[in-house]
Amino acid sequence: MRAAHDMLESVLAAYIDCGMELPAPMDLITLTVDAGFTSLYSS
């Protein structure tokens, strides 16, 4: 579970670093990791 927390924290930090608006919690659908890349899908 700690790894999932760290992954989500990393994704959200990338949003902040790029100056993008953070997604609302209700907009988040899935967080996936494929071959070391994290993808955040929203509605």
C-alpha positions in Angstrom: 0.0 0.0 0.0 2.9 2.3 0.7 4.1 2.0 -2.9 0.7 3.0 -4.2 0.8 6.1 -2.0 4.2 7.0 -3.2 3.1 6.5 -6.8 0.1 8.8 -6.5 2.2 11.4 -4.7 4.7 11.4 -7.5 2.0 11.8 -10.2 0.4 14.7 -8.3 3.9 16.3 -7.8 4.3 16.1 -11.6 1.1 18.1 -12.1 2.4 20.8 -9.7 5.8 20.9 -11.3 4.2 21.4 -14.8 1.9 24.1 -13.5 -1.2 22.0 -14.2 -4.4 22.2 -12.2 -4.7 19.2 -9.9 -7.6 16.9 -10.7 -10.5 16.8 -8.2 -10.7 13.5 -6.2 -14.1 12.8 -7.7 -12.5 13.0 -11.2 -9.9 10.3 -10.6 -10.9 7.0 -12.1 -7.7 4.8 -12.2 -4.0 5.0 -11.6 -2.1 2.4 -13.6 1.6 1.5 -13.9 2.9 -0.1 -17.1 6.6 -0.8 -17.6 7.6 1.8 -15.0 5.3 4.5 -16.3 2.5 5.9 -14.2 -0.8 6.9 -15.9 -3.6 8.8 -14.2 -7.0 8.6 -15.9 -9.8 10.9 -15.1 -13.4 11.3 -16.2 
